[in-house]
Amino acid sequence: MNFPLDALTAVSAANPWSYLVFGCIGFAFGFTLEMAGFGDSRKLAAQFYFKELTVLKVMFTAIAVALTLLFGAVGLGLIDFSHVWVNPTYLGSGVLGGLIMGVGFIVGGFCPTTSLASASTGKIDGMLFMLGGFVGAFLFGETERYFDRWYNDAGYYGRLTLDQVFGISAPTLVLIIVLAALFMFWGSEQLERMVGHKDVSREPKWRKFGAAGLAAAAVGVLVIGTPSLDDRYQRVSFKRTEVVQQAGAKPQTMTHVYSADEMLAKRLAFTTPAEAFKARYQQAIKPVYLDVRSEADYNLYHVADSINVPLERLGKLIPDLLSEPTANTVFVTISNDEAAAIKGWKLLVASKVQNVYVLEGGINRWIATFGAKDAALKPLASAGTDQLGYEFPLALGDRYKSCSPSPIEHEKLEFQPRIVLQLKRDKSGGGCG
């Protein structure tokens, strides 16, 4: 099974017992492979001749069971699927790599993981296949620079899941995959009987009950459904440690847990233009400004280095924001006033993007704070809700002086700190090979 190195390092450093957990998982995985006969190259290669389809049955059982449990937990609110690591899709290199691995599987009788299981039990063919894998990895590393651009760019789709590809809900997809797996289990037994002359009557009778239980669980996932964005938003909570000063007493540190609505009501989810600006010059914080306004307003005036992501397109950016590797990254949503930025904030926190804040007063307050002396920016008395409150002579974007204020001129600008970094969750994932 594969786990990102940074995730392993972070988890292991925080809890040394995780080494034991990882070791037990690896042992159990290898033991399961060996018990299923995956350490025998003859049994593995026989699947390509339709004589022995144990590999198909074991792997699809694992996929179907894991899929059902995962999305059952997602439906019950126990897991947020946006925090489950999904390997990025590289269609071009993935197809070519799959063909190379498939040919190697047929010729050698192993895939990388099963060769390790075989080698661990002392089988010479498994050891030789594993050695060949190391040689192949070395050659790939030495030659990758010659095809790096194609390898990384050909058919890159990022985080892509089948429900997105087919445009159906995840619970529906779970039921379809489970039913397809059960049909393949039945079909594989018929192939084993006809081609491999295997006596399928000797298969365990309880497998039918297992199949019925798996189908019932998949139907249960469909009934439970997927939590709506509003459901996920209502489950969001924030833990903040604050210093409380009472008259005649020493300051005390207290930890409070706030709901998302309480964060908005108490203005804890807002950061002032002064704080958002000075965050650029703090090593402890890496600000990312997400301007959720229309492209037209963005072109008129925007904060330097801000990213224009109109509200209707913000959802597509969430996978990238969740994969942000820097733990001190703070996302600041920006609109003309606050209305659109608050909607963007709700979408991001409901999707479990951490360290998200709203620019208090939006662009209008930013200009009031840093562009008050700019004679070219004239206030508009007729501005409506969440509209630009200034008249701009030209659409200069970020070329107005106040778009990128001087840190020296505003060195003495004071503000009440509100940004509190939350702990980033690490991603982990796995798979054969």
DAPE-V892341 format. One line per field, one symbol per residue. burial: # if it has 16 or more other C-alpha atoms within 10 Angstrom, else .. A space follows every 50 residues. Layout:
burial->???
This chain:
burial->.......#...#.................#..##..#####.#####..# #####.#..##..##.#########....##.#.##..#####....... #..###.############...#.###.##..#................. #....#.............######.###.##..#..######..#.... ..........#..##.######.###.....##..##............. .......#.#...#...############.....#########...##.# ####.######..#...##.###...################.####### #####################.....#.#......#####......##.# .##.#.............####.#####.....
